[in-house]
Amino acid sequence: MMTVNFTWGTQKIGSNLGFGGCLTDGLFLHIKFYISCEISDSLTIKGELGASEKGMNDEAMNIKIQTLFNAAIVILSWVTLPLLGSKNIKRFLPASIFILLVEIVHAWIGKKQRWWVFYNKPKSFLFGEVPFQIGPFLAISMWILKWTYGKFIRFILLNGVINALFAYPFTYLATKFRYYTLVRFSNFQFFLYFFSKAFLLYGVQYLIENHKVKEKLKSLF
């Protein structure tokens, strides 16, 4: 959050100075306000980064527990995939793999920019982000396509609900248990980070389906 501090000075605006004096004081206050905003914003960012670095030195989640948790979310996610059926896996896997690759690149950028930070091994992409990506992110993408593809409004609403649950209550718990915390991202920005990918996922699946239809039509003639 950006904080702004500025002072009015000892002299009242416009007192015995006339209209020109008011403009001068007004311009002075505007410049002082702008400089204060810039300094405060810079200090806020530095404070956030400093807090995240300090958090790395505090007591984090037990690393063995996090290792088990990472393994569990991947295994449990993959266990659900056969329930999709081989036909649906073949149908929805290409688009899901594509959006997974987009997410991996996006998360790599996010890690470099410190949009969030993991308490254990904060510099390890493999230990932090990858279990989420190859586990829940991939599986949920495929399940949502199975349940809602062809019904765009339902697809967007379901994505919105799931992304909101992850960005707000899950992230709150993750911070509380010292798993990861947001640094340069707000919860709403974190929500948008995931939600924006829903439109791309649906668009890619649409292109794949449309291409298959065209291929079938060509085979008929």
Backbone torsions as a table, in degrees:
resi	resn	phi	psi	omega
1	MET	NA	133.1	-179.4
2	MET	-84.2	128.9	177.0
3	THR	-108.7	144.6	-176.4
4	VAL	-125.4	126.6	177.2
5	ASN	-128.4	127.8	173.7
6	PHE	-151.0	157.5	-178.6
7	THR	-116.5	153.8	-178.7
8	TRP	-86.2	-14.9	-177.8
9	GLY	86.4	177.7	-176.5
10	THR	-87.5	-16.7	-177.0
11	GLN	-100.3	131.6	179.9
12	LYS	-72.4	143.3	-179.2
13	ILE	-66.6	129.8	172.6
14	GLY	79.9	-0.6	-178.2
15	SER	-76.3	112.0	178.0
16	ASN	60.3	22.3	-179.4
17	LEU	-114.3	-14.8	-178.6
18	GLY	76.8	-175.1	-176.2
19	PHE	-63.0	-41.0	179.3
20	GLY	-62.3	-37.9	177.9
21	GLY	-64.9	-38.3	177.8
22	CYS	-62.5	-43.5	179.4
23	LEU	-63.2	-40.9	-179.7
24	THR	-64.0	-47.0	178.8
25	ASP	-65.4	-37.6	179.7
26	GLY	-64.4	-42.5	178.0
27	LEU	-64.3	-40.6	178.6
28	PHE	-60.6	-44.6	-179.4
29	LEU	-67.2	-37.4	179.3
30	HIS	-63.7	-44.4	179.2
31	ILE	-64.9	-42.6	-179.4
32	LYS	-64.8	-38.8	178.2
33	PHE	-63.6	-44.5	-179.3
34	TYR	-62.9	-46.0	179.0
35	ILE	-61.8	-40.2	179.5
36	SER	-63.2	-39.6	178.0
37	CYS	-61.3	-46.7	-177.5
38	GLU	-63.4	-44.5	-179.7
39	ILE	-65.3	-43.9	-178.6
40	SER	-64.1	-41.2	179.3
41	ASP	-63.8	-41.9	178.6
42	SER	-63.2	-43.3	179.7
43	LEU	-66.0	-34.8	179.3
44	THR	-63.2	-46.1	180.0
45	ILE	-63.1	-43.9	178.9
46	LYS	-63.2	-37.4	178.9
47	GLY	-65.4	-38.9	178.6
48	GLU	-64.3	-44.0	-179.8
49	LEU	-67.0	-38.6	178.0
50	GLY	-64.5	-38.5	179.0
51	ALA	-65.9	-38.2	-180.0
52	SER	-67.5	-39.3	178.7
53	GLU	-65.0	-40.8	178.4
54	LYS	-63.2	-36.7	-179.9
55	GLY	-62.3	-28.8	179.2
56	MET	-66.5	-26.9	-178.8
57	ASN	-89.1	-14.2	177.6
58	ASP	-77.9	175.9	179.7
59	GLU	-69.8	115.0	179.4
60	ALA	-96.6	176.9	173.7
61	MET	-57.8	141.2	177.4
62	ASN	-54.1	128.3	-172.6
63	ILE	-64.9	-29.5	176.6
64	LYS	-68.5	-39.2	177.9
65	ILE	-64.6	-42.0	178.9
66	GLN	-65.6	-37.4	177.7
67	THR	-62.3	-43.9	177.4
68	LEU	-65.6	-40.1	179.0
69	PHE	-63.6	-43.7	177.8
70	ASN	-59.7	-44.4	179.3
71	ALA	-65.2	-39.5	-177.1
72	ALA	-65.5	-43.8	-177.1
73	ILE	-68.6	-29.4	176.6
74	VAL	-73.4	-49.5	-177.0
75	ILE	-63.4	-46.7	-179.6
76	LEU	-63.4	-35.5	177.8
77	SER	-66.9	-44.8	-179.2
78	TRP	-68.4	-32.2	179.8
79	VAL	-62.5	-29.1	-178.8
80	THR	-77.0	-19.7	-173.0
81	LEU	-62.6	-41.7	177.5
82	PRO	-58.2	-25.1	178.7
83	LEU	-68.2	-16.8	176.3
84	LEU	-68.6	-28.8	-174.6
85	GLY	93.2	143.6	-176.0
86	SER	-60.7	-34.6	-179.3
87	LYS	-65.4	-44.5	-179.7
88	ASN	-71.5	-34.0	176.9
89	ILE	-62.1	-46.6	179.3
90	LYS	-63.7	-34.9	-177.0
91	ARG	-73.4	-44.1	-170.4
92	PHE	-102.8	-8.7	-177.4
93	LEU	-65.2	-43.4	-178.2
94	PRO	-57.4	-47.6	180.0
95	ALA	-66.0	-36.7	179.6
96	SER	-68.2	-37.8	176.7
97	ILE	-65.9	-40.4	179.1
98	PHE	-60.7	-48.4	-178.5
99	ILE	-68.9	-27.8	175.1
100	LEU	-65.1	-43.1	178.6
101	LEU	-64.2	-39.0	176.1
102	VAL	-61.9	-43.9	179.8
103	GLU	-64.2	-38.6	179.4
104	ILE	-62.4	-45.4	178.2
105	VAL	-64.1	-45.4	-178.4
106	HIS	-62.4	-43.0	-179.6
107	ALA	-68.6	-33.9	177.5
108	TRP	-63.4	-41.2	176.0
109	ILE	-64.5	-43.9	-180.0
110	GLY	-60.6	-37.4	178.6
111	LYS	-67.1	-41.8	179.1
112	LYS	-65.2	-37.1	-178.4
113	GLN	-85.5	-1.8	179.9
114	ARG	58.6	46.0	172.2
115	TRP	-68.1	-27.9	175.7
116	TRP	-149.2	172.6	177.4
117	VAL	-151.5	138.6	175.2
118	PHE	-90.9	141.9	-177.3
119	TYR	-71.7	-42.2	177.3
120	ASN	-91.8	133.7	179.2
121	LYS	45.7	60.4	-174.6
122	PRO	-60.7	-20.2	-179.5
123	LYS	-95.2	-3.2	-177.7
124	SER	-91.4	111.1	177.0
125	PHE	-70.9	-37.0	-178.5
126	LEU	-65.5	-40.1	-176.9
127	PHE	-82.3	-28.2	-176.5
128	GLY	-92.9	-71.6	-170.6
129	GLU	-81.9	-37.7	-171.4
130	VAL	-57.5	-42.3	178.5
131	PRO	-57.3	-37.1	176.6
132	PHE	-66.6	-39.2	-174.1
133	GLN	-72.2	-48.7	-177.7
134	ILE	-81.9	-10.3	178.3
135	GLY	-101.0	-99.5	-176.1
136	PRO	-58.3	-41.7	-175.9
137	PHE	-61.4	-47.0	-179.8
138	LEU	-66.9	-47.2	-177.1
139	ALA	-65.2	-43.9	-179.5
140	ILE	-64.0	-38.3	177.7
141	SER	-58.6	-44.5	-178.3
142	MET	-69.9	-41.0	180.0
143	TRP	-66.5	-39.8	179.0
144	ILE	-64.7	-40.3	176.9
145	LEU	-62.5	-41.6	179.6
146	LYS	-62.5	-43.4	-175.6
147	TRP	-76.2	-31.8	-167.9
148	THR	-128.6	-3.5	-177.3
149	TYR	-62.5	135.0	-175.3
150	GLY	96.8	-10.0	176.8
151	LYS	-128.5	83.0	-168.1
152	PHE	-59.9	-43.8	-178.6
153	ILE	-61.1	-44.1	178.7
154	ARG	-64.8	-38.0	177.8
155	PHE	-60.1	-47.4	-178.5
156	ILE	-67.2	-42.3	-179.2
157	LEU	-63.7	-44.0	-179.8
158	LEU	-64.7	-41.9	175.8
159	ASN	-60.8	-41.8	-180.0
160	GLY	-60.7	-44.0	-179.5
161	VAL	-64.4	-47.7	-178.3
162	ILE	-64.8	-43.5	179.8
163	ASN	-65.6	-36.7	178.1
164	ALA	-66.9	-40.2	178.0
165	LEU	-62.7	-37.8	-179.7
166	PHE	-73.8	-40.6	-175.4
167	ALA	-74.2	-26.0	-175.8
168	TYR	-109.5	-77.9	-175.7
169	PRO	-64.8	-40.8	-179.1
170	PHE	-66.3	-42.6	179.3
171	THR	-65.7	-35.3	175.9
172	TYR	-61.1	-45.3	179.3
173	LEU	-67.6	-38.8	179.2
174	ALA	-61.7	-39.2	177.8
175	THR	-70.1	-41.7	-178.9
176	LYS	-62.0	-39.2	-179.3
177	PHE	-92.9	13.9	174.1
178	ARG	60.2	42.6	178.9
179	TYR	-93.9	-60.0	170.8
180	TYR	-148.9	165.5	178.1
181	THR	-145.7	151.3	175.7
182	LEU	-79.8	141.9	-179.4
183	VAL	-117.6	-69.2	-179.9
184	ARG	-95.3	-0.4	177.3
185	PHE	-107.5	141.0	167.1
186	SER	-86.3	169.8	177.8
187	ASN	-61.7	-37.3	-179.4
188	PHE	-67.6	-40.8	176.5
189	GLN	-64.0	-36.7	177.3
190	PHE	-65.0	-39.0	175.7
191	PHE	-61.4	-48.6	-179.6
192	LEU	-63.8	-32.7	178.4
193	TYR	-55.1	-43.4	179.4
194	PHE	-85.2	-42.9	-174.1
195	PHE	-61.9	-35.4	-179.4
196	SER	-61.5	-27.3	-179.0
197	LYS	-74.5	-17.9	-179.2
198	ALA	-61.7	-40.9	-178.9
199	PHE	-66.3	-39.2	178.2
200	LEU	-66.8	-41.4	178.8
201	LEU	-59.8	-47.2	-179.0
202	TYR	-65.2	-40.4	-179.5
203	GLY	-63.7	-41.7	179.1
204	VAL	-65.5	-42.9	178.6
205	GLN	-63.2	-38.0	178.1
206	TYR	-62.9	-43.5	179.2
207	LEU	-63.9	-40.0	178.6
208	ILE	-63.7	-46.6	-179.5
209	GLU	-63.4	-41.8	-178.4
210	ASN	-65.6	-37.5	178.1
211	HIS	-65.4	-40.3	179.6
212	LYS	-64.5	-39.3	178.8
213	VAL	-63.5	-43.0	179.3
214	LYS	-63.5	-38.8	178.4
215	GLU	-63.7	-40.7	179.6
216	LYS	-66.6	-39.3	179.5
217	LEU	-65.6	-38.7	179.0
218	LYS	-65.6	-35.9	-179.2
219	SER	-69.3	-18.9	-179.7
220	LEU	-82.1	-18.8	-176.7
221	PHE	-115.2	NA	NA
